[in-house]
C-alpha cells in the first residue's frame, strides 16, 4: 500500500508525523511518500520536497514564489499520474493542497483532507468547492464536523491530535531551578515558526518585553525556537538589547507550562498554550498589503483559536494596527498584576481543552485511514 502525504508547514509536519508513526507501527510495510518536514521523515516518510521550501505566508510572498510553487505542483502532479498512490492525505495548507486534490480526484486517487481549511474563518464558499475534489474530510474541531457534512462531505472527527501531546515533561519549579530563572514573573515569547513571522513579529514582542521589564524588573523571558527556525535568524534581533532572555530549543511545552504569561503568534501555538492552561496574549502581523486584505477576507470577529472555539474573546488579541509594543505591554502588565484575571483565563482555557476530545486522536485517525485503505483494496 502506498500513501502520499502533503504538509506545507511546521504544524502540519507535527500532525502528519503523529499519524504516519501510528500507521507504520500498525503496518510496517506501508509505503509513505510525499511532502513534509523532519518529523514526518523521522516517522517514516520519504519526502519529495521539504516544508522549508513551502512555508510562505502573505499574498505578496506567494506571488514572489509563484514560479517555484508551480514547479513543485508540476512534479507532484506528474508523480501522482505515474505512481497512482492508493490514498492522498492532505494536511491543511489549502492554497496548494486544494489544487493537488483536484488533480488526484481526476486520477481516481482516494483523497482525504486531514485538518481541513478554516472555511469557518474566511471564504466560506470554499467548502463546497473543496468537497467536490475530495472523498473525505477528517476534521480536528468538533464544530467543523457539521460544516463539512452540510456541504456534502463524508466527515469524521476523532478529537484534536495535540491533546495528550502538548504536555510539559518537567515540573515548573524544577524547570525554573534548572535554568536559574528566579521567582519573578516569567513570560514566554512565541513569534511563530516561519522566517517571515520572525521578521514581522519578534521585534515588536522584544520591544514589549523591554517595556514590561521597566515596570517589573524581576521579570524573566523565554524564547523557545520552533524546529524550523535557526538561531542565526533570531540573534540579530537580540543584538543591542539588555533583556534577561533565555533561548530554548526543544523545550517549548516546558517554557509555556512554566510561564505566567505567553505572548503567542496566532496559529497552532495558541492551541498548545490553551491546552497547557497558560494565560496568553495572541498577536499577529504580516506585510501591509496582506493585513489590509485579511481585514476584508476574515469573517470571524476573532482569529485566535481559543477565542474561536469559545465563541467569544477569552484571550486578548493584538493584530494588524493594534499590534504595537506599548499596547501589548500594557495588557501584559494588567494580566500579570491581576491574579483573579489569570484564574479566569485559566478556567476558560480549561473549557477549551475539554471541547477538544480525549488523548489518542492521531492513533484513531491512523486506524481510520488504514481501514479506508483496506476497503479500497478489497473493492
TORTOR-929422 format. One record per residue (C-alpha): residue in three letters; x, y, z. Coordinates in steps of 0.1 Angstrom, whole numbers, padded with zeros to 4 digits, always signed. Example, Ala and Ser with C-alpha at 12.3 -4.5 7.8 and 13.67 -1.06 7.14 Angstrom:
2
ALA+0123-0045+0078
SER+0137-0011+0071
END
This chain:
379
UNK+0000+0000+0000
UNK+0012+0035-0009
UNK+0000+0067+0008
UNK+0011+0101-0002
UNK+0010+0129+0025
UNK+0014+0166+0019
UNK+0021+0191+0047
UNK+0034+0226+0040
UNK+0040+0240+0074
UNK+0057+0232+0108
UNK+0024+0224+0125
UNK+0014+0201+0096
UNK+0047+0183+0099
UNK+0039+0175+0135
UNK+0004+0164+0129
UNK+0015+0143+0099
UNK+0043+0126+0118
UNK+0020+0115+0145
UNK-0004+0098+0121
UNK+0024+0083+0100
UNK+0042+0069+0130
UNK+0010+0051+0142
UNK+0002+0038+0106
UNK+0038+0025+0103
UNK+0036+0008+0137
UNK+0004-0010+0126
UNK+0016-0017+0091
UNK+0054-0017+0089
UNK+0053-0024+0052
UNK+0033+0007+0044
UNK+0050+0029+0018
UNK+0046+0066+0028
UNK+0059+0093+0004
UNK+0050+0130-0001
UNK+0060+0165+0011
UNK+0068+0172+0047
UNK+0094+0181+0073
UNK+0119+0164+0095
UNK+0093+0150+0119
UNK+0074+0132+0090
UNK+0107+0119+0076
UNK+0116+0106+0111
UNK+0082+0089+0113
UNK+0089+0070+0080
UNK+0080+0092+0051
UNK+0102+0097+0020
UNK+0098+0133+0011
UNK+0100+0147-0025
UNK+0102+0183-0010
UNK+0107+0197+0024
UNK+0084+0221+0042
UNK+0113+0246+0042
UNK+0105+0252+0005
UNK+0068+0256+0012
UNK+0063+0277+0043
UNK+0054+0311+0028
UNK+0027+0334+0041
UNK+0011+0365+0026
UNK-0003+0373-0008
UNK+0028+0392-0020
UNK+0052+0364-0008
UNK+0032+0338-0026
UNK+0033+0358-0058
UNK+0071+0362-0055
UNK+0075+0325-0052
UNK+0048+0315-0077
UNK+0072+0300-0102
UNK+0088+0279-0075
UNK+0054+0266-0063
UNK+0042+0259-0099
UNK+0074+0238-0103
UNK+0066+0217-0072
UNK+0030+0214-0082
UNK+0040+0201-0116
UNK+0063+0175-0101
UNK+0036+0163-0077
UNK+0011+0161-0105
UNK+0035+0140-0125
UNK+0042+0118-0096
UNK+0005+0111-0089
UNK-0001+0103-0125
UNK+0029+0079-0127
UNK+0027+0062-0093
UNK-0011+0063-0086
UNK-0008+0060-0047
UNK-0037+0043-0030
UNK-0045+0074-0009
UNK-0036+0110-0008
UNK-0037+0127+0026
UNK-0037+0165+0026
UNK-0028+0184+0058
UNK-0041+0220+0060
UNK-0021+0242+0036
UNK-0051+0250+0014
UNK-0036+0272-0013
UNK-0015+0243-0026
UNK-0034+0213-0014
UNK-0068+0221-0029
UNK-0052+0222-0063
UNK-0035+0189-0057
UNK-0068+0174-0045
UNK-0085+0183-0078
UNK-0057+0165-0098
UNK-0058+0134-0076
UNK-0096+0131-0078
UNK-0095+0132-0116
UNK-0069+0104-0115
UNK-0092+0083-0093
UNK-0070+0085-0062
UNK-0088+0084-0028
UNK-0084+0119-0013
UNK-0086+0126+0024
UNK-0083+0161+0037
UNK-0070+0159+0073
UNK-0070+0192+0093
UNK-0093+0209+0068
UNK-0090+0245+0057
UNK-0105+0270+0081
UNK-0136+0277+0059
UNK-0154+0290+0090
UNK-0129+0318+0093
UNK-0127+0332+0057
UNK-0141+0325+0022
UNK-0168+0301+0035
UNK-0179+0292-0001
UNK-0147+0272-0004
UNK-0162+0244+0015
UNK-0184+0234-0015
UNK-0156+0237-0040
UNK-0133+0216-0018
UNK-0159+0190-0011
UNK-0162+0182-0048
UNK-0125+0175-0050
UNK-0121+0152-0020
UNK-0135+0118-0009
UNK-0134+0125+0028
UNK-0128+0152+0054
UNK-0112+0144+0088
UNK-0116+0174+0110
UNK-0099+0183+0143
UNK-0125+0207+0158
UNK-0160+0193+0168
UNK-0179+0223+0153
UNK-0163+0216+0119
UNK-0180+0183+0115
UNK-0214+0198+0108
UNK-0200+0224+0084
UNK-0184+0197+0062
UNK-0213+0173+0064
UNK-0237+0201+0055
UNK-0216+0207+0024
UNK-0220+0170+0014
UNK-0186+0157+0025
UNK-0180+0123+0041
UNK-0168+0136+0075
UNK-0151+0122+0107
UNK-0139+0137+0139
UNK-0116+0118+0163
UNK-0105+0146+0186
UNK-0076+0171+0183
UNK-0042+0155+0179
UNK-0025+0179+0203
UNK-0045+0167+0233
UNK-0021+0144+0252
UNK+0008+0157+0232
UNK+0010+0193+0244
UNK+0024+0184+0279
UNK+0055+0195+0298
UNK+0078+0168+0309
UNK+0093+0188+0337
UNK+0076+0203+0368
UNK+0076+0241+0366
UNK+0096+0246+0398
UNK+0123+0221+0386
UNK+0124+0239+0352
UNK+0128+0273+0368
UNK+0156+0260+0391
UNK+0174+0243+0362
UNK+0175+0275+0342
UNK+0181+0298+0372
UNK+0150+0318+0364
UNK+0143+0330+0399
UNK+0109+0336+0414
UNK+0098+0367+0395
UNK+0073+0367+0366
UNK+0081+0345+0337
UNK+0069+0354+0302
UNK+0073+0333+0270
UNK+0076+0348+0236
UNK+0064+0327+0207
UNK+0067+0347+0175
UNK+0059+0318+0151
UNK+0075+0290+0131
UNK+0082+0308+0098
UNK+0111+0332+0089
UNK+0086+0358+0079
UNK+0069+0357+0113
UNK+0103+0362+0130
UNK+0108+0393+0108
UNK+0074+0408+0114
UNK+0066+0397+0149
UNK+0097+0391+0170
UNK+0110+0427+0171
UNK+0077+0440+0185
UNK+0075+0413+0211
UNK+0110+0422+0222
UNK+0100+0459+0224
UNK+0070+0449+0245
UNK+0093+0428+0267
UNK+0115+0458+0274
UNK+0085+0479+0284
UNK+0073+0451+0307
UNK+0108+0449+0323
UNK+0107+0487+0330
UNK+0077+0482+0352
UNK+0086+0447+0366
UNK+0124+0445+0368
UNK+0123+0409+0382
UNK+0106+0395+0351
UNK+0124+0369+0330
UNK+0117+0360+0294
UNK+0119+0327+0275
UNK+0122+0324+0237
UNK+0116+0288+0227
UNK+0125+0284+0190
UNK+0104+0263+0166
UNK+0122+0235+0149
UNK+0121+0254+0116
UNK+0138+0285+0130
UNK+0176+0287+0130
UNK+0192+0306+0159
UNK+0211+0327+0134
UNK+0178+0342+0122
UNK+0169+0353+0157
UNK+0203+0366+0170
UNK+0203+0399+0150
UNK+0170+0409+0166
UNK+0185+0404+0201
UNK+0217+0424+0194
UNK+0219+0456+0214
UNK+0191+0446+0238
UNK+0197+0440+0275
UNK+0168+0416+0281
UNK+0171+0388+0307
UNK+0161+0363+0280
UNK+0168+0326+0276
UNK+0168+0310+0241
UNK+0154+0274+0242
UNK+0154+0246+0217
UNK+0131+0215+0221
UNK+0115+0227+0253
UNK+0086+0248+0241
UNK+0060+0230+0262
UNK+0082+0233+0293
UNK+0086+0270+0286
UNK+0049+0276+0282
UNK+0038+0254+0311
UNK+0062+0272+0334
UNK+0054+0307+0323
UNK+0029+0331+0340
UNK+0021+0346+0306
UNK+0028+0338+0269
UNK+0028+0363+0240
UNK+0019+0340+0211
UNK+0016+0344+0174
UNK-0018+0333+0161
UNK-0018+0297+0150
UNK-0013+0262+0164
UNK+0008+0276+0192
UNK-0022+0293+0207
UNK-0040+0260+0209
UNK-0009+0243+0225
UNK-0008+0272+0251
UNK-0045+0267+0258
UNK-0041+0230+0264
UNK-0013+0237+0288
UNK-0035+0263+0305
UNK-0012+0293+0305
UNK-0027+0328+0303
UNK-0018+0344+0269
UNK-0020+0373+0246
UNK-0024+0365+0209
UNK-0006+0386+0184
UNK-0001+0387+0146
UNK+0014+0409+0119
UNK+0024+0405+0083
UNK+0031+0429+0054
UNK+0008+0458+0050
UNK-0010+0445+0018
UNK-0018+0411+0034
UNK-0030+0429+0066
UNK-0054+0450+0046
UNK-0067+0421+0026
UNK-0072+0399+0057
UNK-0093+0426+0072
UNK-0119+0421+0044
UNK-0115+0383+0040
UNK-0116+0371+0076
UNK-0153+0366+0085
UNK-0149+0358+0122
UNK-0146+0385+0149
UNK-0116+0367+0164
UNK-0086+0350+0148
UNK-0072+0332+0179
UNK-0082+0295+0181
UNK-0091+0296+0218
UNK-0115+0325+0211
UNK-0129+0308+0180
UNK-0136+0276+0199
UNK-0151+0295+0228
UNK-0173+0316+0206
UNK-0162+0347+0225
UNK-0130+0365+0234
UNK-0114+0348+0264
UNK-0079+0359+0254
UNK-0069+0394+0242
UNK-0058+0398+0206
UNK-0034+0424+0191
UNK-0033+0421+0153
UNK-0029+0444+0124
UNK-0029+0481+0135
UNK-0032+0471+0172
UNK+0000+0451+0170
UNK+0020+0477+0189
UNK+0045+0471+0217
UNK+0030+0497+0241
UNK-0004+0482+0238
UNK+0008+0446+0242
UNK+0030+0456+0272
UNK+0001+0474+0289
UNK-0021+0443+0286
UNK+0006+0420+0297
UNK+0012+0441+0329
UNK-0025+0441+0335
UNK-0027+0403+0334
UNK+0005+0398+0354
UNK-0008+0422+0381
UNK-0043+0406+0384
UNK-0044+0371+0399
UNK-0082+0370+0395
UNK-0079+0377+0358
UNK-0053+0350+0354
UNK-0075+0324+0372
UNK-0105+0334+0350
UNK-0084+0329+0319
UNK-0072+0295+0331
UNK-0107+0283+0337
UNK-0118+0295+0303
UNK-0088+0277+0287
UNK-0097+0245+0306
UNK-0131+0247+0289
UNK-0114+0250+0255
UNK-0093+0219+0263
UNK-0124+0200+0273
UNK-0140+0206+0239
UNK-0111+0190+0220
UNK-0117+0154+0229
UNK-0096+0127+0246
UNK-0059+0119+0240
UNK-0050+0095+0212
UNK-0066+0112+0182
UNK-0036+0105+0159
UNK-0039+0068+0166
UNK-0076+0068+0159
UNK-0070+0087+0127
UNK-0043+0063+0116
UNK-0065+0033+0122
UNK-0093+0050+0103
UNK-0071+0057+0073
UNK-0059+0020+0073
UNK-0095+0008+0073
UNK-0102+0030+0044
UNK-0072+0016+0025
UNK-0084-0019+0032
UNK-0118-0010+0019
UNK-0103+0005-0012
UNK-0081-0025-0019
UNK-0110-0050-0014
UNK-0132-0033-0039
END
